[in-house]
């Protein structure tokens, strides 16, 4: 409706369309037209058995939400794989929605609109599919939880096609990139934490001349490769864990959170030096959610934090 109205009344003006879908959130309902295909693939579509999948032993150097996890039962594994499959197939409906938008711009709007339209596709968090024994959910400090898909595409000759970059990009970079595409100097007119990703993906300038990728010198790499990850844990008391519900009848909940699952992490990636580190500091609470020092008697990990060299330990085990 937004595009139709814009096309009929404001077709000479640029537009910004933001589409946020329920998929792939619980209860992971797959559209009827895809159920037959889903049924045919259910035996081969299982959650990736990553090295940290159902890993619950020797995790004393992980915070308590993880170190106290129990190994998934056979039934819980089946439920986790079910959720994995259904989440994947809900995205087919997301693909359909994007295709419909693309098709309308291509078929109904002015000739050059599609070539001047940029599609940015991303998410707000990752997801567990059995990693560290969590059948589903998120809320942790690991790459399982913080890595997201991130694509920028353009049907014209403006964006490199089929290229993957190792430049670290964050959700906070989306708004500056959009402003940069609109020709707005976000460094002057706004106060944003992120930076435009346009120099890394744009192929030609307005005159059709090739633009070289920005040199990844030390200053730029450093700037793009340090970022903060923060989360405020949710729970019911300082010694209890929150159980997350899949909202599927009969499925077991999974231990996913607590007040003491409150952390601030610094992530550092420097491709020049082959650095890939993360360090997380925790905040602990007493009854009444009163901030307190993390006590060694309670858990040494919350007291000292978690640190990983992801070059040596990419699965953060």
Secondary structure, DSSP 8 states (H G I E B T S, - for coil): -HHHHHHHH-TTS--------STTSTT----GGGHHHHHHHTTT------TTBT--SS-TTS-HHHHT-----HHHHHHHHHHHHHHHHHHHHHHHHHHHHHHHHHHHS-TTTGGG-EEEEE-S----SSBTT-SS---SSSHHHH---EEEEESSSSB-SS----S---TTHHHHHHHHHTT--HHHH---SS---HHHHB-B-TTS-B-------HHHHHHHHEEEEEE----SSTT--EEE---STT---EEEE-TT-EEEEEEEEETTTTEEEEEEEEEEEETTTEEE---TTT-HHHHH-EEEETTT-TT--
